[in-house]
């Protein structure tokens, strides 16, 4: 069971409540992977999307530029 158990928690890392939990339960930090999510700049989002969808023909429901 231990090998197949996965738990996801979301906590606000700001404030005394988070610091208190980490002090009381140090395995929150020591035995886990922490992903910090921050807003991405719009140009970075567009660049990643462009790279990932390169080669795909996608119909966005609008007119093609050639038809305009």
GIHUFEN-V72898 format. One record per residue. OMEGA is omega in whole degrees, 0 to 359 (* if undefined). BURIAL is b if it has 24 or more other ideal C-beta (glycine too) atoms within 12 Angstrom, else e. D_LAST is the distance of its C-alpha to the last C-alpha in whole Angstrom. Layout:
# GIHUFEN-V72898
OMEGA/BURIAL/D_LAST, OMEGA/BURIAL/D_LAST
This chain:
# GIHUFEN-V72898
183/e/59, 180/e/59, 183/e/57, 182/e/54, 177/e/54, 182/e/51, 177/e/51, 178/e/48, 175/e/49, 180/e/47, 174/e/49, 184/e/48, 182/e/50, 173/e/51, 184/e/54, 182/e/57, 178/e/57, 179/e/55, 179/e/58, 179/e/60, 180/e/59, 177/e/58, 182/e/62, 183/e/63, 185/e/61, 179/e/61, 175/e/59, 181/e/56, 187/e/56, 187/e/58, 182/e/57, 175/e/53, 182/e/50, 175/e/48, 177/e/45, 181/e/44, 178/e/40, 177/e/38, 177/e/35, 173/e/33, 183/e/31, 181/e/27, 177/e/26, 177/e/29, 180/e/27, 181/e/24, 178/e/26, 180/e/28, 179/e/25, 180/e/23, 184/e/26, 184/e/27, 178/e/24, 179/e/23, 177/e/23, 173/e/22, 184/e/18, 176/e/18, 182/e/15, 176/e/15, 180/e/14, 177/e/10, 173/e/7, 179/e/7, 181/e/5, 182/e/6, 185/e/4, */e/0
